[in-house]
């Protein structure tokens, strides 16, 4: 027999073997503990979400799922560590909007989310809330906007860092409302809340999930929430849209990624399992109470959103008020 057909048959056999091996790996995945990697510290909304998901995955997979916090670099350090992990599904990255914003604000030659991460599952959005000190003279969102317009730059606001969701949400809000405010970046949620409660900050836009207790307890006063509907846990707080500001889509989103070149069969299994977990009525109820709007679906939904968000925040970041921080 000529050499050509023999080589062709050999290559076909090797390809078939590789495919059957990949399918077998996907069927047995996971057969050892999995890491859920988060590029931010403990205590925030993403950490709370990660620990909820890790518990549910552990139950479903009958394997330990360990949350690994790796903060720093505005999220780049942890995301790069996840991207550089072995592409076998055992290192899963719980990513956030920083993957999109850092491309413009904190680019690094060692990491690019589009090049280095494989989108798996679009979890959804986290509702934002604008809070003021309980002793603040501002009773409505209109009061904040009026003061901001009357005294440009006099109001100050918190965030957990340049390019964080709170920073970007506030820049977008101020652009829509037509005023500028002074950005005060913090390194922790606790420090920013302490200064807000103490009246050293004019306002703060942060995720509802990590602040619902402070709002319900009266430690701070909530004036507006993002999204098309009011928050389930704070039904008396009107939306931005109800008050004339078109801040409908929350700035904070979360998604599941794995290192690029992870076998597609493993990606598909992780996607199916996340869809199953987050379709459970009890999980929907729990996350809805924390201000989450779930999306789900196929990996393409997350890939498309990441691309759109990169373009969106690049445009916002070009504005003069953003450059002023």
C-alpha positions as CSV (number, residue, x, y, z in Angstrom):
1,X,0.0,0.0,0.0
2,X,1.3,3.5,-0.8
3,X,2.7,5.5,2.1
4,X,0.1,8.3,1.6
5,X,-3.0,6.3,2.5
6,X,-1.2,4.7,5.5
7,X,-0.2,8.1,6.9
8,X,-3.8,9.4,6.3
9,X,-5.3,6.4,8.2
10,X,-2.7,6.8,11.0
11,X,-3.5,10.5,11.4
12,X,-7.2,9.7,11.4
13,X,-6.7,7.1,14.1
14,X,-4.6,9.5,16.2
15,X,-7.3,12.2,15.8
16,X,-10.0,9.8,16.8
17,X,-8.0,8.7,19.8
18,X,-7.5,12.3,20.8
19,X,-11.2,13.1,20.5
20,X,-12.2,10.0,22.5
21,X,-9.7,10.9,25.2
22,X,-11.1,14.4,25.4
23,X,-14.6,13.2,25.7
24,X,-13.6,10.7,28.3
25,X,-11.9,13.5,30.3
26,X,-15.0,15.6,30.1
27,X,-17.2,12.8,31.3
28,X,-15.0,12.2,34.4
29,X,-14.4,15.9,35.1
30,X,-13.8,16.8,37.8
31,X,-12.1,13.9,39.5
32,X,-10.1,16.1,41.9
33,X,-10.5,19.4,43.7
34,X,-11.1,22.6,41.6
35,X,-10.0,26.1,42.3
36,X,-12.4,29.1,41.8
37,X,-10.0,32.0,41.4
38,X,-11.1,35.6,42.2
39,X,-8.9,38.6,41.5
40,X,-10.2,40.6,44.5
41,X,-10.0,40.3,48.3
42,X,-12.5,38.8,50.6
43,X,-15.7,40.5,51.8
44,X,-17.0,42.1,48.7
45,X,-19.9,41.1,46.4
46,X,-17.7,39.0,44.1
47,X,-16.3,37.1,47.0
48,X,-19.8,36.5,48.4
49,X,-20.9,35.3,45.0
50,X,-17.9,33.0,44.6
51,X,-18.4,31.3,47.9
52,X,-22.1,30.6,47.2
53,X,-21.2,29.2,43.8
54,X,-18.3,27.1,45.2
55,X,-20.6,25.4,47.7
56,X,-23.1,24.6,45.0
57,X,-20.5,23.2,42.6
58,X,-19.0,21.1,45.4
59,X,-22.4,19.5,45.9
60,X,-23.0,18.9,42.2
61,X,-19.5,17.6,41.4
62,X,-18.8,15.7,44.7
63,X,-15.4,17.4,44.7
64,X,-14.0,20.3,46.8
65,X,-14.2,23.7,45.1
66,X,-11.8,26.1,46.9
67,X,-12.1,29.8,46.5
68,X,-8.7,31.4,46.0
69,X,-8.5,35.2,46.4
70,X,-5.6,36.8,44.5
71,X,-6.1,40.6,44.7
72,X,-3.9,43.3,43.2
73,X,-3.3,45.3,40.0
74,X,-6.9,46.3,39.7
75,X,-7.8,42.6,39.1
76,X,-5.0,42.0,36.6
77,X,-2.8,39.9,38.9
78,X,-5.5,37.4,39.8
79,X,-6.9,37.2,36.2
80,X,-3.4,36.7,34.8
81,X,-2.8,33.9,37.3
82,X,-6.0,32.2,36.2
83,X,-5.2,32.6,32.5
84,X,-1.7,31.1,33.0
85,X,-3.0,28.0,34.9
86,X,-3.2,24.6,33.2
87,X,-5.9,24.6,30.6
88,X,-7.7,21.6,32.1
89,X,-10.8,23.1,33.8
90,X,-9.4,22.7,37.3
91,X,-8.7,26.5,37.6
92,X,-11.9,28.4,37.0
93,X,-11.9,32.2,37.0
94,X,-14.8,34.2,38.4
95,X,-14.2,37.4,36.4
96,X,-15.9,40.8,36.6
97,X,-16.1,44.0,34.6
98,X,-12.5,44.8,35.4
99,X,-11.6,42.4,32.6
100,X,-13.2,44.9,30.2
101,X,-12.1,48.1,31.8
102,X,-8.5,47.3,32.5
103,X,-7.9,46.8,28.7
104,X,-8.1,50.6,28.6
105,X,-7.3,51.8,32.1
106,X,-4.7,49.3,33.3
107,X,-3.3,47.5,30.3
108,X,-0.4,45.1,30.9
109,X,1.6,43.3,28.3
110,X,1.5,40.1,30.3
111,X,-2.3,39.6,30.1
112,X,-5.2,40.3,27.8
113,X,-8.7,38.9,28.6
114,X,-9.7,38.3,25.0
115,X,-6.4,36.6,24.1
116,X,-5.8,34.6,27.3
117,X,-9.2,33.6,28.7
118,X,-12.0,31.4,27.4
119,X,-15.5,32.6,28.1
120,X,-17.7,29.9,29.7
121,X,-20.8,31.3,31.4
122,X,-22.3,34.8,31.8
123,X,-23.6,34.9,35.4
124,X,-25.2,38.3,35.1
125,X,-25.3,41.8,36.6
126,X,-25.2,43.1,40.2
127,X,-27.4,46.1,41.0
128,X,-25.8,49.3,42.0
129,X,-27.0,51.6,44.8
130,X,-26.2,55.3,45.4
131,X,-25.9,56.0,49.1
132,X,-25.3,59.2,51.2
133,X,-24.6,59.6,54.9
134,X,-27.8,59.3,57.0
135,X,-27.3,62.9,58.2
136,X,-26.8,64.2,54.6
137,X,-29.0,67.1,53.4
138,X,-29.6,65.2,50.2
139,X,-33.0,63.5,50.4
140,X,-33.4,62.7,46.7
141,X,-31.2,62.0,43.6
142,X,-32.3,65.4,42.3
143,X,-30.7,67.1,45.4
144,X,-27.3,65.5,44.6
145,X,-27.5,66.5,41.0
146,X,-28.5,70.1,41.8
147,X,-25.6,70.5,44.3
148,X,-23.2,69.0,41.8
149,X,-24.2,71.4,39.1
150,X,-24.3,74.4,41.4
151,X,-20.8,73.6,42.8
152,X,-18.7,71.8,40.2
153,X,-16.1,69.5,41.9
154,X,-17.4,70.2,45.4
155,X,-19.0,66.8,45.9
156,X,-16.7,63.8,46.5
157,X,-17.4,60.1,46.1
158,X,-15.8,56.8,47.0
159,X,-14.7,53.9,45.0
160,X,-12.5,50.9,45.7
161,X,-9.9,52.0,43.1
162,X,-9.4,53.6,39.7
163,X,-11.4,51.6,37.1
164,X,-13.5,49.8,39.7
165,X,-17.2,49.3,39.1
166,X,-18.1,52.1,41.5
167,X,-15.7,54.5,39.9
168,X,-17.0,53.8,36.4
169,X,-20.6,53.8,37.5
170,X,-20.2,57.2,39.1
171,X,-18.4,58.7,36.1
172,X,-21.2,57.4,33.9
173,X,-23.8,58.8,36.3
174,X,-22.2,62.2,36.5
175,X,-21.9,62.3,32.7
176,X,-25.6,61.6,32.3
177,X,-26.6,64.1,35.0
178,X,-24.2,66.8,33.8
179,X,-21.9,67.5,36.7
180,X,-18.4,66.7,37.9
181,X,-17.4,65.3,41.3
182,X,-14.1,64.5,43.0
183,X,-13.0,60.9,43.0
184,X,-11.6,59.5,46.3
185,X,-10.2,55.9,45.7
186,X,-10.0,53.5,48.7
187,X,-8.3,50.2,49.1
188,X,-11.2,48.5,51.0
189,X,-14.9,48.5,51.3
190,X,-14.7,49.0,55.0
191,X,-12.7,52.2,54.9
192,X,-15.0,53.7,52.3
193,X,-18.1,52.9,54.3
194,X,-16.5,54.3,57.5
195,X,-15.9,57.6,55.8
196,X,-19.4,57.7,54.2
197,X,-21.1,57.0,57.5
198,X,-18.9,59.7,59.1
199,X,-19.9,62.3,56.5
200,X,-16.5,62.7,55.0
201,X,-17.9,61.6,51.6
202,X,-20.8,63.1,49.7
203,X,-22.0,59.9,48.2
204,X,-21.0,56.4,47.0
205,X,-22.2,54.1,44.3
206,X,-21.5,50.5,45.1
207,X,-23.1,47.1,44.6
208,X,-26.4,46.6,46.5
209,X,-25.4,43.0,47.5
210,X,-22.5,44.2,49.7
211,X,-24.4,47.1,51.2
212,X,-28.0,46.0,51.7
213,X,-27.5,45.5,55.4
214,X,-26.2,49.1,55.8
215,X,-29.2,50.4,53.9
216,X,-31.8,48.3,55.7
217,X,-30.2,49.1,59.0
218,X,-30.3,52.9,58.4
219,X,-26.5,53.3,58.7
220,X,-26.7,55.1,55.3
221,X,-29.5,56.5,53.2
222,X,-30.0,55.0,49.7
223,X,-31.3,57.4,47.0
224,X,-31.3,55.3,43.8
225,X,-30.6,51.8,42.4
226,X,-29.6,50.9,38.9
227,X,-31.5,48.5,36.7
228,X,-35.0,48.5,35.2
229,X,-36.6,47.6,38.5
230,X,-36.3,48.5,42.2
231,X,-34.3,46.2,44.4
232,X,-36.2,43.4,46.0
233,X,-34.6,44.0,49.4
234,X,-35.0,47.8,49.2
235,X,-38.4,48.3,47.5
236,X,-38.7,51.9,48.7
237,X,-35.6,53.1,46.9
238,X,-36.5,54.3,43.4
239,X,-34.4,53.5,40.3
240,X,-32.2,56.0,38.6
241,X,-34.5,55.8,35.6
242,X,-37.5,56.7,37.7
243,X,-35.7,59.9,38.7
244,X,-34.7,60.9,35.2
245,X,-31.2,59.4,34.8
246,X,-30.9,56.6,32.2
247,X,-28.5,54.5,34.3
248,X,-30.4,51.3,33.5
249,X,-27.7,48.6,33.0
250,X,-25.7,48.0,36.1
251,X,-21.9,48.5,35.6
252,X,-21.0,45.4,37.6
253,X,-21.2,42.0,35.9
254,X,-19.7,38.6,36.6
255,X,-18.8,35.7,34.4
256,X,-17.0,32.4,34.4
257,X,-13.8,31.9,32.4
258,X,-11.1,29.3,32.0
259,X,-7.6,29.4,30.5
260,X,-7.5,29.6,26.7
261,X,-7.0,26.1,25.1
262,X,-9.1,24.3,27.7
263,X,-10.8,21.4,25.9
264,X,-14.1,22.4,24.4
265,X,-15.8,19.3,26.0
266,X,-14.7,20.5,29.5
267,X,-15.9,24.1,28.7
268,X,-19.3,22.7,27.6
269,X,-19.6,20.7,30.8
270,X,-18.8,23.6,33.1
271,X,-21.3,25.7,31.1
272,X,-24.0,23.1,31.5
273,X,-23.4,22.7,35.2
274,X,-23.5,26.5,35.8
275,X,-26.7,26.7,33.8
276,X,-28.2,23.9,35.9
277,X,-27.1,25.5,39.3
278,X,-28.3,29.0,38.5
279,X,-31.6,27.7,37.1
280,X,-32.6,26.3,40.5
281,X,-35.5,28.4,42.0
282,X,-33.7,28.6,45.4
283,X,-30.6,30.0,43.9
284,X,-32.5,32.4,41.8
285,X,-34.3,33.6,44.9
286,X,-31.1,33.9,46.9
287,X,-29.2,35.9,44.3
288,X,-32.1,38.1,43.4
289,X,-32.3,39.1,47.1
290,X,-28.6,40.2,46.8
291,X,-29.4,42.4,43.8
292,X,-28.3,40.1,41.0
293,X,-29.9,39.9,37.6
294,X,-29.0,36.5,36.1
295,X,-28.3,36.0,32.4
296,X,-26.9,32.5,31.7
297,X,-26.9,30.8,28.3
298,X,-24.0,29.7,26.1
299,X,-20.4,30.9,26.2
300,X,-21.0,33.3,23.2
301,X,-23.2,35.5,25.4
302,X,-20.3,36.2,27.7
303,X,-17.8,36.7,24.8
304,X,-20.1,39.2,23.1
305,X,-20.7,41.1,26.4
306,X,-17.0,41.3,27.1
307,X,-16.3,42.7,23.6
308,X,-19.1,45.3,24.0
309,X,-18.1,46.3,27.5
310,X,-14.5,46.9,26.4
311,X,-15.7,49.3,23.7
312,X,-18.2,51.0,26.1
313,X,-15.8,51.8,28.9
314,X,-13.0,52.9,26.5
315,X,-15.5,55.6,25.3
316,X,-16.4,56.6,28.8
317,X,-12.8,56.7,29.9
318,X,-12.0,59.2,27.2
319,X,-14.1,61.9,28.8
320,X,-12.4,64.8,30.7
321,X,-14.2,64.1,34.0
322,X,-12.9,60.5,34.0
323,X,-9.4,61.7,33.3
324,X,-9.8,64.0,36.4
325,X,-10.6,60.9,38.5
